[in-house]
Amino acid sequence: MRIYFLFILFLSGFGYERTYAQTKLDSSDPLTELIYSISEVVFANPFRKEETEIRKRITESNAAEIRDLRIQLKNTIRSFSLSRLDVKSKNEKLLNFEVQLESIPNLGGFLWKDESGTIYQWGDWSDFYEDGFSREKLRFEGQIPSFSYEAGTLYFFLRNPPGSLPVEFSFLGWESNFYAFGDEGSLRYTNDFRLDPSQRLGDFRKAFDSIRKKNPGSEIVTVNDLTIFMVPGKPKPIYYIFLFLRFFLIGWTILLATYIIRMSLSLPKNHLPEHRAPLS
């Protein structure tokens, strides 16, 4: 009987996955969210769980890079005390500042603007002027990393050095591929080192249509200033081993809890010795 119960529980998990995921999105009650979070751990599609982990790690890595680069740029421009007059005159201070910018490997571009327009520009910003935007109006201006300086705004964006693929993620039992591109179109993060590092976002987006046909479940996710392409892999045998153990432990826990409840609710029996007449 217990074996049949575990088998039914194992099969039912796959049917409940979408229901749990969709209902969790519609729920705002903390207790209900906790229940659905536990259900996701038990019944979730492994690709969905890995997608969440990939997005988390990429977001954390990207935020750390932006934070470190912002601090470095702030310290650099303040150490040079760069002013609008230095930019207009193109003096030695500006030239030394540009040399310092070129020494930062993951800096793709630097832009100084105020209400009157562009004050200073360094790097290739052409990808942000596409789709009919003028030189004074950028695409995704609201999500480009920036900070204030001398009544103006300094914008910057990250770009990996040529041939550099800095992030590699390994997952047990499942092998998905991901490709994260920045707003400027360059490849930022991936775990597929067969891909040409010079691949651009527009070209890869066109090729992704054929990838979707070969790999059902592939999708595109936008996270802040990144566009992430997800391609699910095939589960390894070790995944099914851990999945079976997980359902076995859950089933055993339910049976044990049921047994304890039944024992606690059962009426105690009277074990007093029976009264018998003394033998003559």
N, C-alpha and C positions, 0 to 999 in steps of 0.2 A: 504493500500500500504506500509506503514512504517513497519507494522508487518511482511509482507512478506520479505521485505528488510533485517530486522534484522535476520529473520530465515535463509535466504540464507547466510548471513555473518557468522552466527554461524556455519553452516555446512561446509562452505568453509575453515574455519580455520584449521580443521583437515587435509585437503588434502594438505595444503601449508606447513605444518611443516617441512617435510624432505627437500623440495625444498629450503626453507629459510636457513635451517641449513647447507646444502651442499654448496649453493651458497656463504654463508658468509665465508666458509673456503677458497673459491677460490678468494675472493675479497680482495683487498688491499687499495681501495680508502676509505678515512676516512668518506666521506658522505654516501657512500654505506654501510660501516660497521655500521654506526649509524642507517640507515634505517633497516638493518637486525637485529640489536640489539633490536630495538623497536618491530619488527615483532616477535622475539623470545619471548619477554615478553607477547605478545598477543596470539600467536598461539602455543607456545612450549608445548611439552609433559611434564606434571608435574614431571614425574620421571627424565627426562633429567635436568630439572631445579634444582631438589633436588640433583641429582648427582653432579652438579656443586657446589652447596653449601656444600655438604659433603666433596668433594675434597678440597675445599677452607679451610674449618675449620680444617680438619685433617692436611693439609699442614702447616697451621699457628701454630697449637698445636705442631706438630713435630718440626718445625723450632725453636719455643720458647724453647722447652725442650733441643734441641741440643745446642742452644746458651747459656742457663743457665748452662748446664753441662760443656761445654767447658770453660766458665769463672771459674767455681768452680775447675776444674782440673788444669787449669793454675795457679790459686792462691795456690792450694795445693802443687803442685810440686815445685813451686818457694819458698814457705815458708819453705819447707824441704831442698831446694837446692840440690836435688838429682842428683848424678853424676854417670858416668859409674863405677867408683871405688866402690861406695856404693853398686851397683848391684852385682859386681863381688865378693865382700867380704861378702855380705849378712849381713851387720852390723845392729846395732839397729835402725839406721835411716831408713833403708829399711823396717824393721819390723813395725815400727810406721807408715810408709807411707802406707803399706798394710792394717793396721788397719783402717786408714783413708779412703781408697778405699772401704773397706767392709761396712763402715757406710753410703755410698751413696746409697740410695735405688734403683734408676733407672739406675745404672751403671751395664752393663752386662759384659764388658771386657775392658782391658787397655793394649795397646801394644806399645812398644818403638822399632823403627827400624831405621837403617841407611843403607848406601850403602853396608856395610859388612855383614849385616843380622840382626837377631833379638837380641836385647840387653836385653829386659825384657818383660815378658808377665804375665798378671794377668787375671783371669777369663777363661771361656770356649769359646775358639775360634774354636772348632772342626767343627762347621757348615760352617765356611769360608774356610775350607781345603777340602771340598767335591769335587767330580767330578775330582779326580786325581790331585788336586793341592797340592803342597808340603807345608811344614811348613813355607817356606820362600816366598811363593806366595799365596796371598789371593784372593778369589772371590770378585768381586765388590770393589776391592781396591780403585778405583778412586772415589767411592761415599761414602766410609766409612768416617764419620766425623774425622777430624784430625787437628793438628796444629804443628808448628815447635818448636823444643827445642834442644839446644846444637848440632847443625849440624845434627840433626836427625828429625824423624817425629813420633809424638805420635798419635796413632789411638785409638778410643774408640767407643763403640756402646751402645745403650740404650736397656734396657730390664725391663719390668714392674715387680714389686715385685710379688711373688706368690699370686694368687687370686685377684690381683688388676686389675680392669677395670676402668680406670680414666675418660673416656670421655663418656658422654651421650648427644645425640642430639635429640631434639623434634621438629617435624614439623607439621604445621597445615594442616589438610585435607589429608595428605599422610603419609604412614608409610613404609618406606624402611628400610631394614636391611643392615648393612655393617660390614665387618670384615677386619681389616687392620693388616697385619703381617709384621714384620721387616725382613731385609735380613738374620738375624741369625735364623729366623724361629719361633720366639715367637709371641704371640698375643699382639698387641700394643693398638689398639682402636677397640671398637665395641659398638653397642647399643642393642645387643642381650645378655642379662645376663643369658639366659638359656644355653649358650655355656660354656663348660668346659674351664676355663682360661688356663689350661695346654695344650690345643690343639695346635698342630704344623702345620706349613705351608704345609708340604708335605701330611700329613693325611687329612687336610681340602681340599686341592686341589683335592684329589681323590674323596672325598665325594661331591664336588661341581658339578660334572657331573650329579649326580642324582637330585641335587637342580635345575639345569638348566632345566631338563626335566619337573619338577613340576612347575617351575616359569619362563615362557618365558620372555626374556629380561634381565635375569641375566647376568652379565659380570664381567670380571677381568680388573682392571685398575692398571697400575704401575706408581707411583708418587715418584720420587727420590729413597729413600731407603725403600719404602713401597710397598707392594702388597695388593691392596684393592679389596675385593669381594663385588659386589653390587647385592642385591636381591630386586627387586621392590615389593612394597606392593599393597594393593587395595585402591582406592580412597574412601574417606568417603563422605556422602551426602553434607557436608558443602563445599567440593571442588567444586561440581557442582553449588551450590548456588553462590559462588564467581565468578565462570566462567561465569555464566549467567549475573551477574551484570556487569562484565567487558565488555562483548560483547554488552550489552545494552547501557552502557555509550559510548562505541566507536561508535556504530551506531547512537546514538543521537547526538554526536559531529559532525559526518559527515553530518547528515541531517541539523543541525544548521548552519554549515559552508557553505553548499550548498545554503541554504536559504539566508544567508547574502551576498554571492557572487552574487546571482541572483538579489537581491534588489539593490545592488550597481551598477550593470551593466544595470539595466533597465532605460529607458529614462524618465526624469521628465516630468510630464504632466503640461500643461498650465492651471492654475486655475484662470486666470484673469477674471473678470466679463464680460459677453457678452454685446456688445453695442446695446441698444434698443432705438427705437424712442420714444421721450417723448409723453406722453398721452395728448391729446388736451382737 
